[in-house]
């Protein structure tokens, strides 16, 4: 969460204050202030103070009661507790103040841990006639993947194998083939817009050698998507940045079962937020959130 907060700091500062020359160097991590005795003073004005408020060089924290405390966080992972004893507490400038792009890149590169993965019952070869030098692989496949229902195109990727490839998405209820595509060379597919009502589906991807991998997909209504645990902290962020955080986090919940839905949301952000491409690459390679 430290990395997430450093991203929140960088992005929220550009929205809330909008002054390019100002140095947002920290943020409010925690506030205990039952009597309203803590004040954030900036340029002679008293400002509202709550968790995730970005703090600027030159800000002054005033704590008027012994029971009140405030914890300040910074991108280097250190925290400072401010009480009435330290009051007034003035934030000094730093030569290495965080930036929006710098925080976003550090967050992305530190976001995912390597995941050791072994073939299990959900990632299985149905038939193999020969083994290519690099076997067909879908690292993000799990025991069951979740997608949201609706009319939508799907982004699906894989690695290895020998082209051409074939891909089928089959609705289990009536065995209707929803997507049936041949792919000459590419190791990814963006399907035409397809109506996906809630229900159970089967995804199959095969290559020229006869290696075929499958997984079950459960398509769920929109309200089934997990709720981000710190949604209030995203309220002041640019819309695409908030969506990036939510989509990236989604890949980590319920043992990775939302990874494929995460990929759909990240793919949709690539044009407006290029850093989403890097997160998408990591999710599709089977990486998991720390």
N, C-alpha and C positions, 0 to 999 in steps of 0.2 A: 504493500500500500504506500510505502514511501515513494516509490517510483511513480505511482499514480498521482500522488499529491504534488510531486514536482511538475508533472504535466498539467495538473489543475492550476498550479501557480502560474505557469507560463501563459497558458491560454486565457485564464480568467483575468490576468492582469491586462491583457490587450483589450479585453471587452469592457471591464469595469472602469479602468482609468484612461486608457486610450492615449496616454502621453508617451511618445516614443523615447523621450530622454529620461523618463523616470526609471529608477531601478527597483523593481520588485524583487526583494532578496530573501523573503521568507513568507510564511503563512501562519495563521492561527490554527493550531492543531487541536487544542482542547480549551474550553472555558468553564470554570466553576465560579459562578457569580450570582448567588442567590439574591443579593441585595442591590444589584445594579451598580456595584462600586468600581467596576473596571471601565476605563475610558481609553479610546484610541484617539490621540491628538495628532492632527496633520495640518500644517500651515495655519495653526490657530483655530482650527475647527474640530469639533468632536464628531467622530464618525461611528456608525453602527459597527459592532464587533461580534462575530460569530465564527464557528469553525469554517476553515478554508478561506477566510478573508485574507487576500494578499497583503503583505506588509512591505512598505517602501523604505528605502534608506532615508533616515531623518525622522521617521515616525516615533512617537513617544507613547509608551504604555504607562498609564497611571492606575495603580491598584490602591483603593482607599480603605479596604477592610482586611483584617488578618485572615479571615476565612476564605477570601476570594483568591483564586489562582488562575493563571493563564499559561499555557504551554505553547511555545513557538517552535515550529518545525522548519527545516531548511533542506535544500536539495542534496546536501552531502550526508543526510541521514541523522544529523545531530539535532537534539532538542534542548530547549532552554525553558526552565520553569521560572515564571516571574510572579513574585508575591509582594506584599506590602513592604517587605524588607528591602527588595530591589527597586522599589518604585521611587521616582519615575525611571523607567527603563527606556533608553534611547537606542534605536537601531542604527548601527554604523554602516557606511557604504562598503561595498566590496568590489574588487576589480573584476571578479568573475561572476557577475550577476547572471542569473539564468535568463535564457531567451526562449520564446515559444518554440522555434524550430529545434534548438538544442535540447530542450527538455523532451520534446516529442521523440527525437531520435534516440536519446538515452533510454527513454521509456520503452520504445519498441525493441531495442537491442537487448535490454535486460528483462524483457517481459516473459520470455519463454525459456523453460528448462529443457534440456535434451531428454527424450523419453526412450528408454529401451523398450523395444516391442518384439514380441514373439508371436508367431502365427497361432491363432486360437480358433475356436469353433466358429467365430463370426467372420473370420478372414481366411477363406479356405480355397484351395484349388479344386474345382469340380472335375476337371479333366486336364491332363497334361500329357502331350505327346512328345514334347522335347523341351529341354531347359535352355532358354536363350542366355547369352552372356550376362545380361542384366534382366532379371526376372520381372515380369509385370507386378506392380506393387501399388497399393493404395494405402499409404501410411495412416491416414486419418480414419480408416474404417474401424468401427467398434462393434460391439455385440448388437446394438440397435441404434440407428441414428434418427434424430428428430428433425423434421422440417415443418414450416408453417404452411397452412393451407392457403389457397388463393390462386388466382390466375397470374402466372409468373414464368419467366425463363429460369433455367437452372444452369449454374456453373459447376462443372465436374472436371476434375483433373486426376492424373495418375502419372506414374513414372515407369520406365523400363519397358520390357516386352518388345515384340517385333510387330511393326505395322504391316498391313492395315489393322485397325482395331474395330470392334463393334461394341455398341452400348445399347442396352435395353432397360427400360423402366416399366415394370409390370404391376398392375393393380391386382392384389391378391384376391379380392372379393370375387371377381369375375374373370381373372386372368387376361384382362384387356391390356394390350401393349400400348402404353401411353407415349413412350419415346422409343424409336427404333432407328439408330443412326450408324452409318459406317464412317469411319474417320481414317483417311488415307495415311497421314503422317503425324499430325499434331497429337500431343498427349493431354489435350484438354478439349472440352466441348461446351459451347453455350447453346442450350436447346432453344428452339422456338418457344414463344409464349404458350404455356400449357396450363389447362385448368387442372388443379390438384385439389380435389375435395379431401376432407379428412378421411383417414383410413390407413390400411397397411399396404405397403408396396415392396417390391423386390428390385434391387438394382444389380445388373449384371454387366461386367466389362470383360471382354476377351480380346486376345490377339491372334496373330497368324499361326502361332505354334499350337493353338488349342488350349492354352492356359486361360482359365475363366475364373474371375473372382466375383463374389456376390455378397451383398449385405441386405439386411432388412431395413426399410425406412418406415417410420411411423409419422404420417402427416397429421398435425394437430392444429386445432383452431388457434387464432392469434393470441387469445388470452392465456394460453398454456405456456407462453414464453416465460422463462424465469425472470424475476424482478431483481434488478441490480441493487445490492444491499446498501449502497450509499447514494441513492438517486438524488437526494437533496444537494449533494456537492456538484452535480452536473448542471444545475439550473442556470448558472450564469455563463456557461461555456457556449462558444459557437456551435450551431446545430450539428455540423459534420464532425467536429471533434468529439462531441458527446456521443454521437453514433459510433465513432471509431472505438471509443472506450467500451461501450456496451457490446459491440460485436466481438471485440477481442476477448472480453471477459466471458462472453457466452461460450467460447470454445473450451473453457475450463470446467464448466459446471456439469454435474451429473456424470462424472467420469468420462467426459469428452463426447457424450451422446449428442450434444448440440453443435459439434464441430462443423458439420455440413451446412447448417443454417448460418453459423458464423461466417463461413466462406461466402455464402450468398450475399450477406450484408456487406462484407468487406469488399467483394468484387464490385458492388454498386457504388462504393466510395472512391474507387481508384482514380477517376478523372478529377474529382473535386479535391481530393486529399491524397497526394501521391504516396505518403507514408503507409497508406492502407495496403499498397502492393506488397510491401515488405512483411506486414503482419499476415497477409493472405498467404504468402509463400511459406511462412513458418507454420501456420495452421495446417496447410495442405501437406506439409512434409511430416506431420505427426507430432510437432512440438506441442507442449502443454504449458499453460501459464504457471508461474511460480506460485 
